[in-house]
Amino acid sequence: DCLLFISWDRFSRNTTDAYVMIRTLKGLGIESQATSQPIDFSIPESKFLLAYYLTFPEVDNDRRSIKIKDGIRAAWKAGRWTSTAPKGYLNSRDEYKKPLLIPNPKLAPAILKMFELAETGMPQYRIRYEVKEMGLKYSRNGMAIALRNAIYMGKIVIPADEDHPTTEVVDAVHEALVPPDLFYRVQDVINRKANRKITPKNTKIRPEFPLRGLL
């Protein structure tokens, strides 16, 4: 007959979802009620109070989300990585208890080896087998992303967003696993492979296929 909870922010922190669920439960003959914030639904004006109880938690969530995003961006600008450490690094803290990436003694050498092999033009599927022997495991897509990740040369790329329309690249405080010149040479190798034109196997011109060899 009645679904009881302590407060309305425990029922939901999303206004739209809360109203939908209240209506759904009401359709089943079930009343929703908070023990610390009771509402008499027989009074029409009680809808104003319900709106306040449901909206305040959502506003609090949104405000907290903005603060978290601003905090993360500020940490990035200071050269600190705040998320889970990428392969080759470990999450740690410096003497000021601030986040700091430190090299993983087991995988850091494999990261450097991966970039050195990529510079030679070795296919990535072969590089994956080579570094797997050193304990570094990647999916095909994972390795392609890692070879583009500037964090390995001691840089942090700050993506653009609504308030910051341009992407920024800042110097990181953590130790680089790959020399910058090696990183950029690898990017050149990858870009050349990506831009290499593939010659069509069938180049015979036929009037019924005017776009053959062009698409």
DRENDO-1510 file (C-alpha; in Angstrom, 1 decimal, always signed):
<recs>
REC; n; res; u; v; w
REC; 1; ASP; +0.0; +0.0; +0.0 .
REC; 2; CYS; +2.9; +2.4; +0.7 .
REC; 3; LEU; +6.5; +2.7; -0.2 .
REC; 4; LEU; +8.4; +4.2; +2.7 .
REC; 5; PHE; +11.8; +5.9; +2.5 .
REC; 6; ILE; +13.7; +8.3; +4.8 .
REC; 7; SER; +13.8; +11.3; +2.5 .
REC; 8; TRP; +12.9; +12.3; -1.0 .
REC; 9; ASP; +16.5; +12.6; -2.1 .
REC; 10; ARG; +16.8; +8.8; -1.2 .
REC; 11; PHE; +13.8; +8.1; -3.5 .
REC; 12; SER; +15.4; +9.8; -6.5 .
REC; 13; ARG; +17.9; +12.5; -7.4 .
REC; 14; ASN; +16.4; +13.1; -10.8 .
REC; 15; THR; +13.1; +15.1; -10.9 .
REC; 16; THR; +11.7; +13.6; -14.2 .
REC; 17; ASP; +12.4; +10.0; -13.1 .
REC; 18; ALA; +10.9; +10.7; -9.7 .
REC; 19; TYR; +7.6; +12.0; -11.1 .
REC; 20; VAL; +7.3; +9.1; -13.5 .
REC; 21; MET; +7.9; +6.6; -10.7 .
REC; 22; ILE; +5.4; +8.3; -8.4 .
REC; 23; ARG; +2.8; +8.1; -11.1 .
REC; 24; THR; +3.6; +4.5; -11.9 .
REC; 25; LEU; +3.3; +3.5; -8.2 .
REC; 26; LYS; +0.1; +5.5; -7.8 .
REC; 27; GLY; -1.4; +3.6; -10.8 .
REC; 28; LEU; -0.7; +0.4; -8.9 .
REC; 29; GLY; -2.4; +1.8; -5.7 .
REC; 30; ILE; +0.9; +2.4; -3.9 .
REC; 31; GLU; +1.6; +5.7; -2.2 .
REC; 32; SER; +5.2; +7.1; -2.0 .
REC; 33; GLN; +6.1; +8.7; +1.3 .
REC; 34; ALA; +9.2; +10.0; +3.1 .
REC; 35; THR; +9.3; +9.5; +6.8 .
REC; 36; SER; +11.4; +12.6; +7.5 .
REC; 37; GLN; +9.6; +14.8; +4.9 .
REC; 38; PRO; +5.9; +13.6; +4.9 .
REC; 39; ILE; +3.6; +15.1; +2.4 .
REC; 40; ASP; -0.2; +15.2; +2.6 .
REC; 41; PHE; -1.1; +14.5; -1.1 .
REC; 42; SER; -4.8; +15.2; -0.4 .
REC; 43; ILE; -3.9; +18.9; -0.3 .
REC; 44; PRO; -3.3; +20.3; -3.9 .
REC; 45; GLU; -0.7; +22.8; -2.6 .
REC; 46; SER; +1.4; +19.9; -1.5 .
REC; 47; LYS; +2.7; +19.6; -5.1 .
REC; 48; PHE; +4.7; +22.8; -4.5 .
REC; 49; LEU; +6.4; +21.1; -1.5 .
REC; 50; LEU; +7.0; +17.9; -3.5 .
REC; 51; ALA; +8.5; +19.9; -6.3 .
REC; 52; TYR; +11.0; +21.5; -3.9 .
REC; 53; TYR; +11.9; +18.2; -2.3 .
REC; 54; LEU; +12.5; +16.5; -5.7 .
REC; 55; THR; +14.3; +19.5; -7.4 .
REC; 56; PHE; +16.8; +20.3; -4.6 .
REC; 57; PRO; +18.7; +17.0; -4.8 .
REC; 58; GLU; +19.0; +17.3; -8.6 .
REC; 59; VAL; +20.3; +20.8; -8.3 .
REC; 60; ASP; +22.8; +19.6; -5.7 .
REC; 61; ASN; +23.9; +16.8; -8.0 .
REC; 62; ASP; +24.4; +19.2; -10.9 .
REC; 63; ARG; +26.3; +21.7; -8.8 .
REC; 64; ARG; +28.5; +18.9; -7.4 .
REC; 65; SER; +29.2; +17.6; -10.9 .
REC; 66; ILE; +30.3; +21.1; -12.0 .
REC; 67; LYS; +32.7; +21.4; -9.1 .
REC; 68; ILE; +34.1; +17.9; -9.8 .
REC; 69; LYS; +34.7; +18.7; -13.5 .
REC; 70; ASP; +36.3; +22.1; -12.6 .
REC; 71; GLY; +38.5; +20.3; -10.1 .
REC; 72; ILE; +39.6; +17.7; -12.6 .
REC; 73; ARG; +40.4; +20.3; -15.2 .
REC; 74; ALA; +42.4; +22.3; -12.7 .
REC; 75; ALA; +44.4; +19.2; -11.8 .
REC; 76; TRP; +45.0; +18.5; -15.5 .
REC; 77; LYS; +46.2; +22.1; -16.0 .
REC; 78; ALA; +48.6; +21.6; -13.1 .
REC; 79; GLY; +50.0; +18.5; -15.0 .
REC; 80; ARG; +48.4; +15.9; -12.8 .
REC; 81; TRP; +46.5; +12.9; -14.0 .
REC; 82; THR; +43.5; +12.2; -11.8 .
REC; 83; SER; +42.0; +9.0; -13.4 .
REC; 84; THR; +43.1; +5.4; -13.4 .
REC; 85; ALA; +46.7; +5.1; -14.4 .
REC; 86; PRO; +47.3; +4.0; -18.0 .
REC; 87; LYS; +49.3; +0.8; -18.5 .
REC; 88; GLY; +52.9; +1.4; -17.7 .
REC; 89; TYR; +52.1; +3.7; -14.7 .
REC; 90; LEU; +50.7; +3.3; -11.2 .
REC; 91; ASN; +48.5; +5.7; -9.3 .
REC; 92; SER; +50.3; +7.3; -6.3 .
REC; 93; ARG; +50.6; +10.5; -4.3 .
REC; 94; ASP; +53.4; +13.0; -3.8 .
REC; 95; GLU; +54.5; +14.5; -0.5 .
REC; 96; TYR; +51.6; +16.9; -0.6 .
REC; 97; LYS; +49.1; +14.1; -1.0 .
REC; 98; LYS; +48.3; +15.1; -4.6 .
REC; 99; PRO; +47.8; +12.6; -7.4 .
REC; 100; LEU; +51.0; +11.5; -9.2 .
REC; 101; LEU; +51.7; +8.8; -11.7 .
REC; 102; ILE; +54.8; +6.7; -11.1 .
REC; 103; PRO; +56.3; +4.2; -13.6 .
REC; 104; ASN; +55.3; +0.6; -13.2 .
REC; 105; PRO; +58.6; -1.2; -12.8 .
REC; 106; LYS; +57.2; -4.3; -14.6 .
REC; 107; LEU; +55.5; -2.6; -17.5 .
REC; 108; ALA; +57.3; +0.7; -18.1 .
REC; 109; PRO; +60.1; -1.0; -20.1 .
REC; 110; ALA; +57.5; -2.8; -22.3 .
REC; 111; ILE; +55.9; +0.6; -23.1 .
REC; 112; LEU; +59.2; +2.0; -24.3 .
REC; 113; LYS; +59.8; -1.2; -26.3 .
REC; 114; MET; +56.3; -0.9; -27.9 .
REC; 115; PHE; +57.2; +2.6; -29.2 .
REC; 116; GLU; +60.6; +1.6; -30.4 .
REC; 117; LEU; +59.1; -1.3; -32.4 .
REC; 118; ALA; +56.4; +1.0; -33.8 .
REC; 119; GLU; +59.1; +3.4; -35.0 .
REC; 120; THR; +60.5; +0.6; -37.2 .
REC; 121; GLY; +57.1; +0.3; -39.0 .
REC; 122; MET; +56.4; -3.2; -37.5 .
REC; 123; PRO; +52.7; -4.0; -37.8 .
REC; 124; GLN; +50.9; -3.5; -34.6 .
REC; 125; TYR; +49.6; -7.1; -34.4 .
REC; 126; ARG; +53.3; -8.2; -34.2 .
REC; 127; ILE; +54.1; -5.6; -31.7 .
REC; 128; ARG; +51.3; -6.9; -29.5 .
REC; 129; TYR; +52.9; -10.4; -29.5 .
REC; 130; GLU; +56.3; -8.9; -28.7 .
REC; 131; VAL; +55.2; -6.9; -25.7 .
REC; 132; LYS; +52.9; -9.6; -24.5 .
REC; 133; GLU; +56.0; -11.6; -23.7 .
REC; 134; MET; +57.0; -8.7; -21.4 .
REC; 135; GLY; +53.7; -8.8; -19.6 .
REC; 136; LEU; +52.0; -5.9; -21.5 .
REC; 137; LYS; +48.7; -7.0; -22.9 .
REC; 138; TYR; +46.6; -4.9; -25.3 .
REC; 139; SER; +43.7; -5.4; -27.6 .
REC; 140; ARG; +44.2; -4.3; -31.2 .
REC; 141; ASN; +42.2; -1.0; -30.6 .
REC; 142; GLY; +43.9; -0.6; -27.2 .
REC; 143; MET; +47.4; -0.5; -28.6 .
REC; 144; ALA; +46.4; +1.9; -31.4 .
REC; 145; ILE; +45.1; +4.3; -28.7 .
REC; 146; ALA; +48.1; +3.8; -26.5 .
REC; 147; LEU; +50.5; +4.7; -29.3 .
REC; 148; ARG; +48.7; +8.0; -29.7 .
REC; 149; ASN; +48.6; +8.8; -25.9 .
REC; 150; ALA; +50.8; +11.8; -25.2 .
REC; 151; ILE; +50.8; +10.9; -21.5 .
REC; 152; TYR; +53.7; +8.6; -22.2 .
REC; 153; MET; +56.0; +11.5; -23.3 .
REC; 154; GLY; +55.1; +13.5; -20.2 .
REC; 155; LYS; +52.2; +15.5; -21.6 .
REC; 156; ILE; +48.5; +15.8; -20.7 .
REC; 157; VAL; +46.0; +16.6; -23.4 .
REC; 158; ILE; +43.1; +18.6; -22.0 .
REC; 159; PRO; +40.0; +18.1; -24.3 .
REC; 160; ALA; +37.8; +21.0; -25.3 .
REC; 161; ASP; +34.4; +21.4; -23.8 .
REC; 162; GLU; +31.5; +23.9; -23.8 .
REC; 163; ASP; +33.5; +26.4; -21.7 .
REC; 164; HIS; +36.9; +25.8; -23.3 .
REC; 165; PRO; +36.6; +25.6; -27.1 .
REC; 166; THR; +40.2; +24.6; -27.7 .
REC; 167; THR; +42.2; +21.6; -26.8 .
REC; 168; GLU; +45.2; +22.3; -24.6 .
REC; 169; VAL; +48.5; +20.3; -24.1 .
REC; 170; VAL; +50.4; +20.9; -20.9 .
REC; 171; ASP; +53.6; +19.5; -19.3 .
REC; 172; ALA; +52.8; +16.8; -16.8 .
REC; 173; VAL; +54.5; +16.4; -13.4 .
REC; 174; HIS; +55.0; +12.6; -13.8 .
REC; 175; GLU; +58.0; +11.0; -15.4 .
REC; 176; ALA; +57.8; +10.3; -19.1 .
REC; 177; LEU; +58.3; +6.7; -20.3 .
REC; 178; VAL; +59.0; +7.6; -23.9 .
REC; 179; PRO; +61.3; +10.4; -25.1 .
REC; 180; PRO; +59.3; +13.1; -26.9 .
REC; 181; ASP; +61.3; +12.8; -30.1 .
REC; 182; LEU; +60.6; +9.1; -30.3 .
REC; 183; PHE; +56.9; +9.7; -29.6 .
REC; 184; TYR; +56.7; +12.2; -32.5 .
REC; 185; ARG; +58.6; +9.9; -34.9 .
REC; 186; VAL; +56.0; +7.1; -34.1 .
REC; 187; GLN; +53.2; +9.5; -34.9 .
REC; 188; ASP; +54.8; +10.2; -38.3 .
REC; 189; VAL; +55.0; +6.5; -39.0 .
REC; 190; ILE; +51.4; +6.0; -38.0 .
REC; 191; ASN; +50.2; +8.9; -40.1 .
REC; 192; ARG; +52.1; +7.8; -43.2 .
REC; 193; LYS; +50.5; +4.4; -42.9 .
REC; 194; ALA; +47.0; +5.9; -42.4 .
REC; 195; ASN; +47.4; +8.2; -45.4 .
REC; 196; ARG; +48.9; +5.6; -47.7 .
REC; 197; LYS; +46.7; +5.2; -50.8 .
REC; 198; ILE; +45.6; +1.7; -51.6 .
REC; 199; THR; +45.8; +0.9; -55.3 .
REC; 200; PRO; +42.6; -0.8; -56.5 .
REC; 201; LYS; +43.1; -4.3; -57.7 .
REC; 202; ASN; +40.9; -3.8; -60.7 .
REC; 203; THR; +41.7; -0.6; -62.6 .
REC; 204; LYS; +40.0; -1.5; -65.9 .
REC; 205; ILE; +37.8; +1.3; -66.9 .
REC; 206; ARG; +34.2; +0.4; -67.8 .
REC; 207; PRO; +31.5; +2.8; -68.8 .
REC; 208; GLU; +28.9; +1.2; -66.6 .
REC; 209; PHE; +31.2; +1.7; -63.5 .
REC; 210; PRO; +32.5; +5.2; -63.9 .
REC; 211; LEU; +33.6; +5.5; -60.2 .
REC; 212; ARG; +35.7; +2.3; -60.1 .
REC; 213; GLY; +39.1; +3.0; -58.7 .
REC; 214; LEU; +38.0; +6.4; -57.3 .
REC; 215; LEU; +35.9; +5.3; -54.4 .
</recs>
